[in-house]
Amino acid sequence: MFTGIVEELGHVTAVESLDDASRFRLRGPVVTEGAKHGDSIAVNGVCLTVVDHEGDEFTADVMAETLDRSSLGALTVGSRVNLERPTAVGARLGGHIVQGHVDGTGEVLERKPSENWEIVKISLPADLSRYVVEKGSITVDGISLTVVDAGPDYFTVSLIPTTLDLTTLGLKQPGDPVNLEVDVIAKYVERMLGDRLSSEGATAK
């Protein structure tokens, strides 16, 4: 489990195409400290497993399903990425519960800078819009953010200077893809209510 609080801005150092997957080598001095084979590291919000670790770099294999459902397939050598290690038991939950299981991708639509923050508008796939509410939580490229405005096919977030300086959202431009993970609690509530309503409907018959 992650919290959506990015630990560092790393970058891709190598990409190897496999038959039905890709192998990425990524550099991140903070997240590789003490890393070992089998550990999890979130890369732009996608939970990946460390295959190999040497110095301040690690490799991870990304299967076709993940490449299709996320923006990782667009990464090339030199691409900057948000990196986060799983939260430790007993640690403060600075963001919100993030699984590292991307639900879909959006696209940066617009950026509106102001003196102390910046409003970013991001497209929202139709099948995810019901999980996104004003002042709710959403994960964008692995970053825990609060929704400012939620429309039928978009949402906006307000970014402080720290987020702009220390994450990929400071670099993203209109047209760039981003990974989205909605609040898992909303999905569980929907499932439980759906099962309950279905059960009540069956009983009423």
C-alpha positions as CSV (number, residue, x, y, z in Angstrom):
1,M,0.0,0.0,0.0
2,F,1.1,3.5,-0.8
3,T,0.0,7.0,0.3
4,G,0.5,9.0,-2.8
5,I,3.3,11.1,-1.3
6,V,6.0,11.0,-3.9
7,E,9.5,10.5,-2.4
8,E,11.6,11.5,-5.3
9,L,11.6,12.4,-9.0
10,G,13.6,9.7,-10.7
11,H,14.2,8.9,-14.4
12,V,14.3,6.0,-16.8
13,T,17.8,4.9,-17.8
14,A,17.0,2.0,-20.1
15,V,14.0,0.3,-21.8
16,E,14.0,-3.2,-23.1
17,S,11.2,-4.6,-25.2
18,L,10.3,-8.2,-24.5
19,D,7.8,-10.5,-26.2
20,D,4.7,-9.4,-24.2
21,A,6.2,-7.0,-21.8
22,S,8.9,-4.3,-21.2
23,R,11.8,-4.1,-18.8
24,F,12.6,-0.7,-17.4
25,R,15.7,0.4,-15.5
26,L,15.1,3.4,-13.4
27,R,17.3,5.6,-11.2
28,G,16.2,6.7,-7.8
29,P,18.7,7.0,-5.0
30,V,16.1,7.4,-2.2
31,V,13.8,4.5,-3.1
32,T,16.6,2.1,-3.9
33,E,18.2,2.5,-0.5
34,G,17.9,-0.9,1.1
35,A,15.9,-2.2,-1.9
36,K,16.0,-5.9,-2.7
37,H,14.5,-8.4,-5.2
38,G,10.8,-8.6,-4.8
39,D,10.2,-5.3,-3.2
40,S,7.5,-3.0,-4.5
41,I,8.1,0.5,-5.8
42,A,5.4,2.8,-7.3
43,V,6.4,4.3,-10.6
44,N,4.0,7.1,-11.7
45,G,1.4,5.4,-9.5
46,V,1.9,1.9,-10.8
47,C,3.1,-0.7,-8.3
48,L,6.0,-2.5,-9.8
49,T,8.2,-5.3,-8.4
50,V,12.0,-4.9,-8.2
51,V,13.7,-7.5,-10.3
52,D,17.2,-6.3,-9.9
53,H,18.9,-3.6,-7.9
54,E,22.4,-2.1,-8.3
55,G,23.6,1.1,-6.9
56,D,20.9,3.7,-7.2
57,E,19.1,1.9,-10.0
58,F,16.5,-0.9,-10.2
59,T,14.8,-2.9,-12.9
60,A,11.2,-3.8,-13.2
61,D,9.2,-5.9,-15.7
62,V,5.9,-4.4,-16.9
63,M,3.5,-6.8,-18.5
64,A,1.3,-6.0,-21.5
65,E,-1.9,-5.5,-19.3
66,T,-0.1,-2.8,-17.3
67,L,1.3,-1.2,-20.5
68,D,-2.2,-1.1,-22.0
69,R,-4.0,0.3,-18.9
70,S,-1.4,2.9,-17.9
71,S,0.9,5.5,-19.5
72,L,4.1,3.5,-18.7
73,G,4.2,2.4,-22.3
74,A,5.0,6.0,-23.3
75,L,8.1,6.2,-21.2
76,T,11.5,6.4,-22.9
77,V,15.1,6.8,-21.8
78,G,15.3,10.1,-19.9
79,S,11.6,10.3,-18.9
80,R,11.1,11.6,-15.4
81,V,9.0,9.5,-13.1
82,N,7.4,9.8,-9.6
83,L,8.8,7.2,-7.2
84,E,7.4,6.0,-3.9
85,R,8.1,3.0,-1.6
86,P,5.2,1.3,0.2
87,T,4.2,2.9,3.4
88,A,5.6,1.3,6.6
89,V,3.2,-0.2,9.2
90,G,2.7,2.5,11.9
91,A,3.8,5.3,9.7
92,R,1.7,8.5,9.2
93,L,-0.8,8.3,6.3
94,G,0.1,11.6,4.7
95,G,-2.0,11.2,1.6
96,H,-4.7,8.6,1.2
97,I,-4.9,4.8,0.6
98,V,-3.3,4.1,-2.7
99,Q,-3.0,0.6,-4.1
100,G,-0.8,1.3,-7.1
101,H,-3.4,-0.3,-9.3
102,V,-4.1,2.2,-12.1
103,D,-7.8,2.4,-13.1
104,G,-7.2,4.2,-16.4
105,T,-5.4,7.2,-18.0
106,G,-6.4,10.8,-18.4
107,E,-4.9,13.7,-20.4
108,V,-3.8,17.1,-19.2
109,L,-6.2,19.5,-20.8
110,E,-5.3,22.9,-19.4
111,R,-2.9,24.6,-16.9
112,K,-3.8,27.9,-15.2
113,P,-0.9,29.3,-13.2
114,S,-1.4,31.9,-10.5
115,E,0.9,33.5,-8.0
116,N,1.0,30.7,-5.4
117,W,-0.5,27.7,-7.0
118,E,-1.6,26.2,-10.4
119,I,-4.9,24.8,-11.4
120,V,-4.6,21.7,-13.7
121,K,-7.5,20.3,-15.7
122,I,-7.4,16.6,-16.5
123,S,-9.7,14.5,-18.7
124,L,-11.6,11.7,-17.0
125,P,-12.7,8.4,-18.6
126,A,-16.5,8.0,-18.5
127,D,-16.3,4.8,-16.5
128,L,-14.4,6.5,-13.7
129,S,-16.4,9.7,-13.3
130,R,-18.8,8.3,-10.8
131,Y,-15.9,7.7,-8.3
132,V,-14.6,11.3,-8.5
133,V,-16.3,14.0,-6.3
134,E,-15.5,17.5,-5.3
135,K,-13.0,17.6,-2.4
136,G,-12.5,13.8,-2.7
137,S,-9.2,12.1,-3.3
138,I,-7.7,10.9,-6.5
139,T,-4.2,9.7,-7.5
140,V,-2.6,11.3,-10.5
141,D,0.7,9.7,-11.7
142,G,1.1,8.4,-8.1
143,I,0.4,11.7,-6.4
144,S,-2.4,12.0,-3.8
145,L,-4.4,15.0,-4.7
146,T,-7.7,16.7,-3.7
147,V,-10.3,17.2,-6.4
148,V,-11.2,20.9,-6.8
149,D,-14.0,20.5,-9.4
150,A,-15.5,17.3,-10.8
151,G,-17.2,17.4,-14.2
152,P,-18.7,14.6,-16.3
153,D,-15.5,14.1,-18.2
154,Y,-12.9,16.1,-16.4
155,F,-11.7,17.1,-13.0
156,T,-9.3,19.9,-11.7
157,V,-6.7,19.9,-9.0
158,S,-4.8,22.7,-7.4
159,L,-1.0,22.2,-7.2
160,I,1.2,23.9,-4.7
161,P,4.8,24.9,-5.6
162,T,6.2,21.8,-3.8
163,T,4.2,19.5,-5.9
164,L,5.2,21.4,-9.1
165,D,8.9,21.3,-8.1
166,L,9.1,17.7,-6.9
167,T,6.8,15.7,-9.2
168,T,6.1,15.1,-12.9
169,L,3.1,17.3,-12.7
170,G,5.4,20.3,-12.8
171,L,6.5,19.0,-16.2
172,K,3.3,17.8,-17.8
173,Q,1.8,19.8,-20.7
174,P,-1.6,19.8,-22.3
175,G,-1.9,16.5,-24.3
176,D,0.4,14.5,-22.0
177,P,-1.1,11.3,-20.5
178,V,-1.4,10.7,-16.8
179,N,-2.2,7.6,-14.7
180,L,-5.4,7.7,-12.6
181,E,-6.3,5.7,-9.6
182,V,-9.7,6.6,-8.0
183,D,-10.4,6.2,-4.3
184,V,-10.7,2.5,-3.6
185,I,-13.2,3.1,-0.8
186,A,-15.7,4.5,-3.4
187,K,-15.4,1.3,-5.4
188,Y,-16.0,-0.9,-2.4
189,V,-19.0,1.1,-1.4
190,E,-20.5,0.8,-4.9
191,R,-20.0,-2.9,-4.9
192,M,-21.5,-3.4,-1.5
193,L,-24.5,-1.2,-2.2
194,G,-25.0,-2.9,-5.6
195,D,-25.0,-6.4,-3.9
196,R,-27.4,-5.2,-1.3
197,L,-29.8,-3.6,-3.8
198,S,-29.7,-6.7,-5.9
199,S,-30.5,-8.9,-2.9
200,E,-33.4,-6.7,-1.8
201,G,-34.8,-6.7,-5.4
202,A,-34.6,-10.5,-5.4
203,T,-36.4,-10.7,-2.1
204,A,-39.1,-8.3,-3.2
205,K,-40.0,-10.6,-6.1
